[in-house]
Amino acid sequence: MAFCEFCKAEGQKTGTCAYCGTVYYTAGVTFIYGQTEKDSYGSEFRLTNKYLIVRSVSKAEMAGNVTAGAAFGLIGALAATAVDSARKKSYGFYDLQDLQKVIYPYHTNSLKKDTAFKFINKDGSDFVLNFNLNGMFCGKAAKNFADALVKVGVFVENGTGSKYPFCCMNPFVNQATFAARVCQSAATFVKMTDEQFIAPPISVGAQTHQTQAAPQGYSQPVQQAPIQQPIYQTPVEPVQQTPVQLAPVVETTPTPAVNAAWQAAWQATAVPVEEKKTEQIMCSTCGSMNSSAARFCSKCGTPFASSQQPALSIDDWKNKW
């Protein structure tokens, strides 16, 4: 019987699943989960009209398959696997309703080409997808992905002319969790594996509506609420900026001139939202600092909500020692 490779629902077809959604884009990218490019891992992903579905890809798998699909800006060779092999794969599900915006292109000292996308969630957490695995077609693949994001209702902010000090300011996941995290709305229909875990929702809007009845053994899936689509146009004229200062190291927002440029490019009134500064707590396992809203440690992956050793505040940590 046919089944969806992503959620494992029988009777569904991969790419047009009633629960995962319709696939609009597939690609191989470098998933950056930390402050620098060193904090990254190879990944293949699918963008549907409901979710960003990601899977980790080892260097050996990349070396053996990516080259074959690079000429098309896709990694179809990775997707064209046997059914038995597909059943063993597990994917991370990111709800598009949790997104605040995407910045493209996203530039840092190391991300100089127009191939990186900065995803910022509604709670201020972030991650980066870099289209640097498609050879000479990297730039074209990135532009096509930007168009696909707009088609599924994601707000894409023009990052031309801006430069940022870090890849991620408030890491959303880490290497151990980025391809295992299943958002709560998808957990109602995904047949979970031992590697996957259910994450709490970031936005209430993703938990509202229900769709048709799920297959036997599954709960009702969640239907995405409509999202207003901005008009994305390329290319955009670059804006002159003064040299970026190394200190203080703070992620900057575009200047008024840049704001005017991307407002004109998208022909819509932009409402930039600053990334939230959240109170931080210290992980009782590794001592790293995390957002107080985090459910697991961004460095070691220790879950805060269910762990036997919950995260400690700064005062509790000092009292402990």
N, C-alpha and C positions, 0 to 999 in steps of 0.2 A: 504493500500500500504506500502511496505517496505520502510524504511528510515534509513539513517545513524544517529546513536545516537549522534555523535560528531558534525557534521556540519548541521544536520537536512535536508540534501538533499534527497528528495524523489526519489525512484527508485534505491537507493544505499544500500549496505549491510554493517552493522557495521563490521569493521575489514578488509574489502577489498574494501573500498570506492575509487572511481576513483579520488577523490579530497583530502581526508585526507591521503590516502596512505594505504599500507598494514601493519597491526599490527605485529611487531616482538616481542614485550614483553609487559606484563601487570603486575603491582605489586602495593602493598600498601606500602607507604614510609612516612617518616617524611620529610616534605619540610621545610628546614631551609633557611630563607630569611634574617637573621640578623647576627650580630657578634657572638652570642652564640646560643646554642641549645634551650635556652628559647624563642628565636625569631623563632618559628616554628609552623607548623600546619599539621594535618594529611591530607594525599592526596592519591588519586589513580591516576595512570598515564598509558598512552599507548605510546610506542615508535613505530612510523611507519618509513617508509623509507623517509618521508618528514618532520614530525613534532614530537615534544614531546607534548602530549596532556594531560593536568592535570585538576583535579577536586578536590575541597576541600571536606573533609569528616569529619563530626563532631565526637566527642568522642562517642556519643550514637550510631551512625551508625557503627563506628569502633568496639565497644564492641559487637554489635549484629551480625556482619558479618565476621570480619577479621579472627576469630578463625577457621571458617569452611574452609577457603582457605589457611591458613598459612602452612599447611603440604605440599603444592605444591609450595610454594614460590610465590603464586599469590593471588589475592583477587577476584576470580571468583564469589563469592557470591554477591559482590557489583555490578558486571556487569550484573548478571542474574536478572534483574528487569523487571517489566511490561513495555509495550510500552508506556503507558500513563505517567508513572513515568519518563521514559527516555526522553520524549519530554520536560519535565520541567527542566532537568539538563542542566547546562551550563558549558563549558570547556574553559580553557586557551590554546592557541595555540602558541608554541615556534618553530620558523623556525630553522631547523638544519643548514641551511646555515649561520645563525648568530653566530654559535659557533666557537670559536678559538680552544678550546681543552677541554678535560675533564681529571681531575687528579684522578686516582684511584690506590690504596686506598688513601683516604685523612684523615690525622691524625692531631688532635689538642690535647690539654690537656684533653678534654672530649670525643673526638672521637678517641678511642683507638683501636677499632676493625676494621677489613678490610671490612667494610660495607658501607662506605660513599663515595660519588662521588662529586667532586667539578666541576661545570660547569662554564667556563669562556667564555664570549662573546667577540666578536671582538673589542668592545669598552671598555673592561676591567671590565664590570659589571659581577657579579657572584651570584650563588646560589648553595645550596648543597642538594642532595637527600641522605637520610640515610636509608638503608635497615635494620631497627631494629624492624620491625613488623611481622617478619616471624618465630618467635620462634627459634627452634634449626636449622632451615634451612636458617638463615639470611646470613651466609657466602656463601653458595651455590647459593642462589638467586642473591647475588651481583656479583659473578663470571659469572653467566649466563647472567646478564645484561651487564657486560663488553664485553662479546663476541658479544651480540646483537648490541651494539654500534659500534663495529668494522664492523659488517656486513652491517650496513647502512651508513658507510663511515665517522664516527666521529673519530677524532684522540684522542686516549686514552694514556695519559702520565703516566708512572709508578711512583707512589708516594711512593713506598717502601723505607723506610729509611729516609724520610723527615717528619718534624713536623712543623706545622704552628700555629701562635698565635691566629688566629680567624677563625671562620667558613666562614664568608663573609667579604672581605675587602672593596668591593664597591657594596653594595646590589642592585640587579636588580629590585626587586619587594618588596612588603610588604604583610601583611596578607590580606588586603582588595583587592589587585590587582593581586596576583599571579595566581588565578584561573579564572580571568576575562579578562586578557590581551590577545588580539587576534592580532598576528603579521599581518602586512599589506598584505603579500602574501596570508594568509588564509582568510582575510576579503573579498576577491573577491568572495568567494563561501559560507562562513559560514552564516547561517541564524541567525543574531544577536538577543540576548535577551537584556532585560533592564539592566542586570548585567554586560554584556560584553562591552568592549570598544576597539577601534582600536588603536594600537600602531604604531609609525613610524618605518620604517625599520632600522636595525642596519647595514646591509650590502647591497650593490647595487646588488650583484650577485643573491640575492634571488628574484629579480624582473624582470628577463630577459626573460625566455622562457614561452610559453603557451602550454597547453595540448588540448585535445579534447573539443568540445563544452560543456558548462555547461548546466544543466537542466534549464527549463524555469524559469525565475526570478532570475538567477544567472549570474554573470560575469565570464569570463574565469579564471580558476584556474591557478596557477603558477607551473611549473614543476621544480624540483630541478636540478641544474647543477651537473655534475659528480664530486664526491669527491674522491681523492686518498685515498685508504684504507691502513692503516698500518697493520703489522702482529702482532697480540697480542698473547702472549704466557704466560702461567702460569704453575707452580709457578715461582717466581723470587727470586733468592738468596738475602737475606737481606744484607744491607751494614752497616758496623759499623760507627757510628757517635758519635761525642762528645756531651755531655749533652747540651740541649737547654737552652740558657740564657733567663731569664725573661725580661731583658731590654738590648737594646732598643726593643720596641714592634713593630717589622716590619716583614711582611711576607717575609720569606727567600726563595731563590731558591736552588735547589739541588746542592750539592757539585760536583766537577769534577768526584769524584768516583761514585756518584750516577748517574750522567749523563752517564758515561761509562756503568753502569749496565743496565739502561733502553734502551740505544742505542743497546747494544748487544741483549737484550731481544726481541726487536721488529725488529732487523736486518735491521734497516733503519737509515739514517742520520737524527738525530733529530734537529729541529730548534726551540728551546724554545723561546717563546715570552713573554717578561715581561709584567705584567699587567700594563696598562697605568695609570699614575697619572694625573688625570684630574683636571682642575680648579674647585673650588667649589663656589657655590652660596648658599644664605640663603633663606629658605622658608619664605614668608611673613606671612604665617598663624601660623606655629608652631615654627619657628626660627631654625629648624634643618638644618644642612649643607648637600648639595647634589652636585653631579657632575653637571658641567655646561651643559653637554649633556643630563641630565635627563629631561624627559617630565612630570614627576610628582614627588611629594615628596615621598621619600622612607619611611618616618615615618607616615605622615598623609594622603598620597594619593592625595594631592592637585595637579591637573594637571597644569603645568606651561604654556604650549602653549596657552590654551584656557581659563584659569582662569581669572576672573575679577580682581584678586589680584595676579599678576605675581610674580615670585621669584625675590628677590632683591640681588644685589651684596653686598659685605661687606660695601663698601663706601656709597651706597644708604641707607643701613640699618642704618648706623651711622647718616647720614644726616636727616633721617626720625625722629629719636628720639633726 
